[in-house]
Amino acid sequence: MEKHGKKYQAAERKVRRATLFPAEAIVAAKAAAFAKFDEAVEVHIRTNADPRHADQQFREVTTLPHGTGKQMRVLAFVEGEAAEIARNAGADFIADEEIIKQIESGWSDFEVAIATPDQMGKIGRLGRFLGRKGLMPNPRTGTVVQPQDIPRAISEAKRGRVELRMDRTSIIHAAIGKKSFEDAQLLDNLMSVITTVVQGRPSGVKGAFLRSASLCTTMGPGVNLDLSGVQSVPS
């Protein structure tokens, strides 16, 4: 069993394993943070889905109203006029053969990759490099777009676009901001994630979709979220 240090144990005593409504949980998680850096605030949602079944897999996208607190660098797989559109819209990198070689060598200093449909065939070989990092452009997540939609896609990525995916243990993990954010900002971001999760319930899940949820900072203990209000988020 993992043994936590004195600071963690002291922080854990502050939250006392209580089950709190979202606004209260945010206050408690921030109060229990003890690291000297500006910790991220994260939500972890355990579901009843079985990701081994295609009709129970979960993958959605949400835009956090107040961003993530992290610089979002965008790589665009585009050519010709679309490359000029992406550059003018604020793309940090325009993929060329040199960048593609760097990706194949392990480079991934960007948070979001977008592409136009005509580029997907060319970048298919990058799937094993980008796929495991969740960076492969995908129509479902709004990162494969027509040239005229490139400015919108880049703008959303820069504002705080977050991809929500379920891991092998049926848990959805998401960062919703930084400890330095105002409580109200974190609450807005949290509710954006929760609303997207509830509305994106896979069709194959029987019974309740959400089992439990917790909120924590990077180094801090988890604060249990009361799901009685969470599951009633309007669609």
KEZARO-26487 format. One record per residue: x, y, z of N, C-alpha, C, O in turn; residue in one letter. Coordinates in steps of 0.2 Angstrom, whole numbers, padded with zeros to 4 digits, always signed. Example, Ala and Ser with C-alpha at 12.3 -4.5 7.8 and 13.67 -1.06 7.14 Angstrom:
2
+0066-0028+0039+0062-0022+0039+0066-0016+0039+0071-0017+0042A
+0064-0011+0035+0068-0005+0036+0064+0000+0039+0067+0006+0040S
REM end
This chain:
235
+0004-0006+0000+0000+0000+0000+0004+0006+0000+0009+0007+0004M
+0003+0011-0004+0006+0017-0005+0006+0021+0002+0001+0022+0005E
+0012+0024+0004+0012+0027+0011+0013+0035+0009+0018+0037+0006K
+0008+0039+0011+0009+0046+0010+0013+0050+0015+0013+0047+0021H
+0016+0055+0013+0019+0059+0018+0015+0063+0023+0009+0063+0022G
+0018+0067+0027+0015+0070+0033+0010+0076+0030+0005+0077+0032K
+0013+0079+0025+0009+0085+0022+0003+0082+0019-0003+0085+0019K
+0003+0076+0015-0003+0074+0012-0008+0071+0018-0014+0072+0017Y
-0005+0068+0023-0010+0066+0028-0013+0071+0032-0019+0071+0033Q
-0009+0077+0032-0012+0083+0036-0018+0086+0031-0023+0088+0034A
-0017+0086+0025-0021+0088+0020-0028+0084+0020-0033+0086+0019A
-0026+0077+0020-0032+0073+0020-0037+0073+0026-0043+0073+0025E
-0034+0075+0032-0038+0076+0038-0042+0082+0037-0048+0083+0040R
-0040+0087+0033-0044+0093+0031-0051+0091+0028-0056+0094+0029K
-0050+0087+0023-0056+0085+0019-0060+0080+0023-0066+0079+0021V
-0057+0076+0027-0061+0071+0031-0065+0066+0027-0070+0064+0030R
-0064+0065+0021-0067+0060+0017-0075+0062+0017-0079+0058+0016R
-0076+0068+0017-0083+0070+0017-0086+0070+0010-0082+0070+0005A
-0092+0069+0009-0095+0069+0002-0099+0076+0001-0104+0078+0005T
-0096+0080-0003-0098+0087-0004-0101+0089-0011-0100+0086-0016L
-0106+0094-0011-0108+0096-0017-0102+0100-0021-0098+0102-0017F
-0103+0101-0027-0097+0104-0031-0094+0110-0028-0088+0110-0028P
-0098+0115-0027-0095+0121-0024-0092+0120-0018-0086+0123-0017A
-0094+0116-0013-0091+0115-0007-0085+0111-0008-0080+0112-0005E
-0085+0106-0013-0079+0102-0014-0073+0106-0017-0067+0104-0015A
-0075+0111-0021-0069+0115-0024-0066+0119-0018-0060+0119-0018I
-0070+0122-0014-0067+0125-0008-0062+0120-0004-0057+0122-0002V
-0065+0114-0002-0061+0110+0002-0055+0107-0002-0050+0107+0001A
-0055+0106-0008-0049+0104-0012-0044+0109-0012-0038+0107-0011A
-0046+0115-0013-0041+0121-0013-0038+0122-0006-0032+0123-0006K
-0042+0121-0001-0039+0122+0006-0035+0116+0008-0030+0117+0012A
-0035+0110+0005-0031+0105+0006-0025+0104+0002-0020+0100+0003A
-0024+0109-0003-0018+0109-0007-0012+0112-0003-0013+0116+0001A
-0007+0108-0004-0001+0110+0000+0006+0111-0004+0011+0114-0001F
+0006+0110-0010+0012+0111-0014+0013+0118-0015+0009+0123-0015A
+0019+0120-0016+0022+0127-0017+0020+0130-0024+0020+0136-0025K
+0019+0125-0029+0017+0128-0036+0009+0128-0037+0006+0126-0032F
+0007+0131-0042+0000+0132-0043-0003+0126-0046-0003+0124-0052D
-0005+0122-0042-0008+0115-0043-0014+0115-0048-0018+0120-0048E
-0014+0110-0052-0020+0109-0056-0026+0107-0052-0024+0103-0047A
-0032+0108-0054-0038+0105-0050-0041+0100-0055-0042+0102-0061V
-0042+0094-0053-0044+0089-0057-0050+0086-0055-0052+0085-0049E
-0054+0083-0059-0060+0079-0058-0059+0072-0060-0057+0071-0066V
-0061+0067-0057-0061+0060-0059-0067+0057-0058-0070+0057-0052H
-0070+0054-0063-0077+0052-0063-0077+0044-0065-0075+0042-0070I
-0079+0040-0060-0080+0033-0061-0086+0031-0064-0092+0033-0061R
-0087+0028-0069-0093+0026-0072-0094+0018-0072-0090+0014-0070T
-0100+0017-0074-0102+0010-0074-0102+0007-0081-0104+0001-0082N
-0098+0010-0085-0097+0008-0092-0092+0003-0093-0088+0002-0088A
-0092-0002-0098-0087-0007-0099-0084-0005-0106-0087-0006-0111D
-0078-0002-0105-0075+0001-0112-0073-0005-0117-0071-0003-0122P
-0074-0011-0114-0072-0017-0119-0078-0017-0125-0077-0020-0130R
-0084-0014-0123-0089-0014-0128-0090-0008-0132-0089-0002-0129H
-0090-0008-0138-0090-0002-0142-0096+0003-0140-0095+0009-0141A
-0102+0000-0139-0107+0004-0137-0107+0007-0130-0112+0010-0128D
-0102+0006-0126-0101+0008-0120-0095+0013-0119-0093+0015-0114Q
-0092+0014-0125-0086+0018-0124-0088+0026-0124-0093+0028-0127Q
-0084+0030-0121-0085+0037-0120-0079+0041-0123-0074+0040-0121F
-0081+0046-0127-0076+0051-0130-0080+0057-0132-0083+0057-0137R
-0079+0062-0128-0082+0068-0130-0078+0074-0129-0072+0073-0127E
-0080+0080-0131-0076+0086-0130-0080+0091-0127-0086+0092-0128V
-0077+0095-0123-0080+0101-0120-0075+0107-0120-0069+0106-0120T
-0078+0113-0120-0074+0119-0119-0075+0122-0112-0081+0124-0111T
-0070+0123-0109-0070+0126-0102-0071+0133-0103-0067+0137-0106L
-0076+0136-0100-0078+0143-0100-0072+0148-0098-0071+0153-0101P
-0068+0145-0093-0062+0149-0091-0055+0146-0093-0050+0148-0090H
-0055+0142-0097-0049+0139-0099-0046+0134-0094-0049+0133-0089G
-0040+0131-0096-0037+0126-0091-0032+0130-0087-0029+0127-0082T
-0030+0136-0089-0024+0139-0085-0017+0137-0088-0012+0138-0086G
-0018+0133-0094-0012+0130-0097-0012+0133-0104-0017+0133-0108K
-0006+0135-0106-0005+0137-0113-0007+0131-0118-0004+0126-0117Q
-0011+0132-0123-0013+0127-0127-0010+0128-0134-0012+0133-0138M
-0005+0124-0136-0001+0125-0142-0005+0120-0147-0006+0114-0146R
-0006+0123-0153-0010+0119-0159-0005+0118-0164-0002+0122-0167V
-0005+0112-0167-0002+0109-0173-0007+0108-0178-0012+0105-0177L
-0006+0111-0184-0011+0110-0189-0008+0106-0195-0003+0108-0198A
-0011+0101-0197-0010+0097-0203-0014+0100-0209-0019+0098-0210F
-0011+0104-0212-0014+0108-0218-0009+0109-0223-0003+0109-0222V
-0012+0111-0229-0008+0113-0235-0011+0118-0238-0017+0120-0238E
-0007+0122-0242-0010+0127-0247-0013+0133-0243-0011+0135-0239G
-0019+0134-0246-0023+0140-0243-0025+0139-0236-0025+0143-0232E
-0026+0132-0234-0028+0130-0228-0022+0132-0223-0024+0134-0217A
-0016+0131-0225-0010+0133-0221-0010+0140-0219-0009+0142-0213A
-0012+0144-0224-0012+0151-0223-0017+0153-0218-0017+0158-0213E
-0023+0150-0219-0029+0151-0214-0027+0149-0207-0028+0153-0202I
-0024+0143-0206-0022+0141-0199-0017+0146-0196-0017+0147-0190A
-0012+0148-0200-0007+0152-0198-0010+0159-0195-0008+0161-0190R
-0014+0162-0199-0018+0168-0197-0022+0167-0191-0023+0172-0188N
-0025+0161-0190-0029+0160-0185-0026+0158-0178-0029+0158-0173A
-0019+0158-0179-0015+0157-0172-0012+0150-0171-0010+0149-0166G
-0012+0146-0176-0009+0139-0175-0001+0140-0174+0002+0145-0176A
+0001+0137-0169+0008+0137-0167+0013+0134-0171+0019+0136-0172D
+0010+0128-0174+0015+0124-0179+0010+0122-0185+0005+0120-0184F
+0014+0123-0191+0011+0120-0197+0015+0114-0199+0021+0115-0200I
+0011+0108-0199+0015+0102-0200+0018+0102-0207+0015+0103-0212A
+0024+0100-0208+0028+0099-0214+0032+0092-0213+0031+0089-0208D
+0035+0091-0218+0039+0084-0218+0044+0084-0212+0045+0079-0209E
+0047+0090-0211+0052+0090-0205+0048+0089-0198+0051+0085-0194E
+0042+0092-0197+0039+0091-0191+0036+0084-0191+0036+0081-0185I
+0034+0081-0196+0032+0074-0196+0037+0069-0194+0036+0065-0190I
+0043+0071-0196+0049+0067-0194+0051+0067-0187+0052+0063-0184K
+0050+0074-0184+0051+0075-0177+0046+0071-0173+0047+0068-0168Q
+0039+0071-0175+0034+0067-0172+0036+0060-0172+0035+0056-0167I
+0038+0057-0177+0040+0050-0178+0046+0048-0173+0048+0043-0171E
+0050+0054-0171+0056+0053-0167+0054+0054-0159+0058+0054-0155S
+0047+0056-0158+0045+0057-0151+0043+0063-0149+0041+0065-0144G
+0044+0068-0154+0042+0075-0152+0034+0076-0152+0031+0074-0156W
+0032+0080-0146+0025+0081-0146+0024+0087-0141+0019+0087-0137S
+0027+0092-0143+0026+0098-0139+0021+0103-0141+0021+0109-0143D
+0015+0100-0141+0009+0103-0143+0003+0099-0139+0004+0094-0137F
-0003+0103-0138-0008+0100-0134-0014+0098-0139-0018+0093-0137E
-0015+0101-0144-0020+0099-0149-0018+0099-0156-0014+0103-0158V
-0020+0094-0160-0018+0094-0167-0025+0094-0171-0029+0090-0169A
-0025+0098-0176-0031+0098-0180-0028+0097-0187-0023+0097-0189I
-0033+0095-0192-0031+0093-0198-0037+0094-0203-0043+0094-0201A
-0036+0095-0209-0041+0095-0214-0042+0088-0217-0037+0084-0217T
-0048+0086-0219-0049+0079-0221-0044+0076-0226-0043+0070-0226P
-0042+0081-0231-0037+0078-0236-0031+0076-0233-0027+0073-0237D
-0029+0078-0227-0023+0076-0224-0023+0070-0220-0017+0067-0219Q
-0028+0067-0219-0029+0061-0215-0025+0055-0218-0022+0051-0214M
-0026+0054-0224-0022+0049-0227-0015+0049-0226-0011+0044-0226G
-0012+0056-0227-0005+0057-0226-0002+0056-0219+0003+0054-0218K
-0006+0057-0214-0004+0057-0207-0006+0050-0204-0005+0050-0198I
-0009+0046-0208-0011+0040-0205-0006+0036-0201-0007+0032-0196G
+0000+0036-0204+0006+0033-0201+0008+0035-0195+0012+0032-0191R
+0005+0041-0193+0007+0044-0186+0003+0042-0181+0004+0044-0175L
-0002+0038-0182-0007+0035-0177-0004+0032-0171-0006+0033-0166G
+0001+0028-0172+0004+0025-0167+0008+0030-0162+0010+0028-0157R
+0010+0035-0165+0014+0040-0161+0009+0045-0158+0010+0047-0152F
+0004+0047-0161-0001+0052-0158-0007+0049-0155-0009+0052-0150L
-0009+0043-0157-0014+0040-0154-0014+0038-0147-0019+0040-0143G
-0008+0036-0145-0007+0034-0138-0007+0040-0133-0008+0039-0127R
-0006+0046-0136-0005+0052-0132-0012+0056-0133-0012+0062-0130K
-0017+0053-0136-0023+0057-0137-0023+0063-0142-0027+0067-0141G
-0018+0063-0146-0017+0069-0150-0018+0068-0158-0018+0073-0162L
-0021+0062-0160-0023+0061-0166-0029+0064-0168-0034+0064-0165M
-0029+0068-0174-0035+0072-0176-0041+0067-0177-0040+0061-0180P
-0047+0069-0175-0052+0064-0176-0059+0068-0177-0060+0073-0174N
-0063+0066-0182-0069+0070-0183-0074+0071-0177-0077+0075-0176P
-0074+0065-0173-0078+0065-0168-0077+0070-0162-0081+0073-0159R
-0070+0072-0162-0068+0077-0157-0068+0084-0160-0065+0089-0157T
-0070+0085-0166-0070+0091-0169-0063+0094-0171-0062+0100-0172G
-0058+0089-0172-0051+0091-0174-0050+0089-0181-0044+0090-0184T
-0054+0087-0185-0054+0086-0192-0059+0090-0195-0065+0089-0194V
-0057+0096-0198-0062+0101-0200-0061+0103-0207-0055+0102-0210V
-0066+0106-0210-0065+0109-0217-0061+0115-0216-0061+0118-0211Q
-0058+0118-0222-0053+0124-0221-0057+0130-0218-0054+0133-0214P
-0063+0131-0220-0067+0137-0217-0068+0136-0210-0070+0141-0207Q
-0068+0130-0207-0069+0129-0200-0062+0129-0196-0063+0129-0190D
-0057+0130-0199-0050+0130-0195-0050+0136-0190-0048+0134-0184I
-0052+0142-0192-0051+0147-0186-0055+0146-0180-0053+0147-0175P
-0062+0143-0181-0066+0141-0175-0062+0135-0171-0062+0136-0165R
-0060+0130-0175-0057+0125-0171-0050+0127-0167-0049+0125-0161A
-0046+0131-0170-0041+0134-0166-0043+0138-0161-0040+0138-0155I
-0048+0143-0162-0050+0147-0156-0053+0143-0150-0051+0145-0145S
-0056+0138-0152-0059+0133-0146-0053+0130-0143-0054+0129-0137E
-0048+0128-0146-0043+0124-0143-0039+0129-0139-0037+0127-0133A
-0038+0135-0141-0034+0140-0137-0038+0142-0131-0035+0144-0126K
-0045+0142-0131-0049+0145-0126-0049+0140-0120-0050+0141-0114R
-0049+0133-0122-0049+0128-0116-0053+0122-0118-0057+0120-0114G
-0052+0120-0124-0055+0114-0127-0052+0108-0123-0046+0107-0123R
-0056+0104-0121-0054+0098-0117-0057+0091-0120-0063+0091-0120V
-0053+0087-0121-0056+0080-0124-0057+0076-0118-0052+0075-0114E
-0062+0073-0117-0064+0068-0111-0064+0061-0114-0068+0060-0118L
-0060+0057-0111-0060+0050-0113-0060+0046-0107-0058+0048-0101R
-0063+0040-0108-0063+0035-0102-0057+0030-0103-0055+0028-0108M
-0054+0029-0097-0048+0025-0097-0050+0017-0097-0056+0016-0096D
-0046+0013-0096-0047+0006-0096-0051+0004-0090-0054-0002-0090R
-0051+0008-0085-0054+0006-0078-0061+0010-0078-0064+0010-0072T
-0063+0012-0083-0070+0016-0084-0070+0023-0080-0075+0025-0078S
-0064+0026-0079-0064+0032-0076-0062+0038-0081-0058+0037-0085I
-0066+0043-0080-0065+0049-0085-0061+0054-0080-0063+0056-0075I
-0055+0056-0083-0051+0061-0079-0051+0068-0083-0050+0068-0089H
-0051+0073-0080-0051+0080-0083-0048+0085-0078-0050+0085-0072A
-0043+0089-0081-0041+0095-0077-0046+0101-0079-0048+0102-0084A
-0048+0104-0073-0053+0110-0074-0050+0117-0073-0054+0121-0072I
-0044+0117-0072-0041+0124-0070-0035+0123-0065-0032+0118-0064G
-0034+0129-0062-0028+0129-0057-0031+0131-0051-0036+0134-0050K
-0027+0130-0045-0029+0132-0039-0030+0139-0038-0034+0142-0034K
-0026+0143-0042-0026+0150-0042-0033+0153-0045-0034+0159-0044S
-0037+0149-0049-0043+0151-0051-0048+0153-0046-0047+0151-0040F
-0052+0158-0047-0058+0159-0043-0062+0153-0042-0063+0149-0047E
-0065+0152-0036-0070+0147-0035-0075+0146-0040-0077+0141-0043D
-0078+0152-0042-0084+0152-0047-0081+0150-0054-0085+0147-0057A
-0075+0152-0055-0072+0149-0062-0071+0142-0062-0073+0139-0067Q
-0069+0139-0057-0068+0132-0056-0075+0128-0057-0076+0123-0060L
-0080+0131-0053-0087+0128-0053-0089+0128-0060-0092+0123-0062L
-0089+0134-0064-0091+0134-0071-0088+0129-0075-0091+0125-0079D
-0081+0128-0074-0077+0123-0078-0080+0116-0076-0080+0112-0081N
-0080+0115-0070-0082+0108-0068-0089+0106-0070-0090+0101-0073L
-0094+0111-0070-0101+0110-0073-0101+0109-0080-0105+0105-0083M
-0096+0112-0084-0096+0111-0091-0094+0103-0092-0096+0100-0097S
-0089+0101-0088-0087+0094-0089-0092+0089-0087-0094+0084-0091V
-0096+0090-0082-0101+0086-0079-0107+0086-0084-0109+0080-0086I
-0109+0091-0087-0114+0092-0091-0112+0088-0098-0117+0084-0100T
-0106+0088-0100-0104+0085-0106-0104+0077-0105-0106+0073-0109T
-0102+0075-0099-0102+0068-0097-0109+0065-0097-0110+0060-0100V
-0113+0069-0093-0120+0066-0093-0124+0066-0099-0127+0061-0101V
-0123+0071-0103-0126+0071-0110-0123+0066-0115-0126+0064-0119Q
-0117+0064-0114-0113+0059-0118-0114+0052-0116-0110+0048-0118G
-0118+0051-0111-0119+0044-0109-0120+0039-0115-0124+0040-0119R
-0115+0034-0115-0115+0029-0120-0122+0025-0120-0125+0024-0115P
-0124+0023-0126-0131+0020-0127-0131+0013-0124-0136+0011-0122S
-0125+0010-0123-0125+0003-0121-0125+0002-0113-0125-0003-0111G
-0124+0008-0110-0124+0007-0103-0131+0006-0100-0135+0010-0101V
-0132+0001-0095-0138+0000-0092-0138+0003-0085-0132+0002-0082K
-0143+0005-0082-0143+0008-0076-0140+0015-0075-0139+0018-0080G
-0138+0016-0069-0134+0023-0068-0127+0023-0072-0124+0018-0072A
-0126+0028-0075-0120+0029-0079-0114+0031-0074-0108+0028-0075F
-0115+0035-0069-0110+0038-0065-0110+0034-0058-0115+0033-0055L
-0104+0032-0056-0104+0028-0050-0102+0033-0044-0105+0033-0039R
-0096+0036-0045-0094+0041-0040-0089+0046-0044-0088+0045-0050S
-0087+0051-0040-0083+0056-0043-0079+0060-0037-0082+0060-0032A
-0073+0062-0039-0069+0065-0034-0066+0071-0037-0065+0071-0043S
-0064+0076-0033-0061+0082-0035-0054+0083-0031-0054+0081-0025L
-0049+0084-0034-0042+0085-0030-0038+0090-0034-0039+0092-0040C
-0032+0092-0031-0027+0096-0034-0022+0091-0036-0022+0085-0034T
-0017+0093-0039-0011+0089-0042-0008+0084-0036-0008+0078-0037T
-0007+0087-0031-0004+0084-0025-0008+0082-0020-0006+0078-0015M
-0014+0085-0020-0019+0084-0014-0023+0078-0014-0023+0075-0019G
-0026+0077-0008-0031+0071-0007-0038+0072-0011-0039+0078-0013P
-0041+0067-0013-0047+0068-0016-0053+0070-0011-0053+0068-0006G
-0058+0074-0014-0064+0076-0010-0069+0073-0014-0070+0074-0020V
-0073+0069-0011-0079+0065-0014-0084+0070-0016-0086+0074-0012N
-0087+0069-0022-0092+0074-0025-0099+0070-0024-0100+0064-0025L
-0104+0074-0021-0111+0072-0021-0114+0072-0028-0114+0077-0031D
-0115+0065-0030-0118+0065-0037-0125+0065-0037-0128+0065-0043L
-0129+0066-0032-0136+0067-0032-0138+0073-0036-0143+0073-0040S
-0134+0078-0036-0136+0084-0040-0133+0083-0047-0135+0086-0052G
-0127+0080-0047-0123+0079-0054-0127+0076-0059-0127+0078-0065V
-0130+0070-0057-0134+0066-0062-0140+0069-0064-0143+0067-0069Q
-0142+0075-0061-0149+0078-0063-0147+0084-0068-0152+0088-0069S
-0141+0085-0070-0139+0090-0074-0144+0090-0081-0144+0085-0084V
-0147+0095-0082-0152+0095-0088-0148+0094-0095-0143+0096-0096P
-0151+0090-0099-0149+0089-0106-0151+0094-0111-0149+0094-0116S
REM end
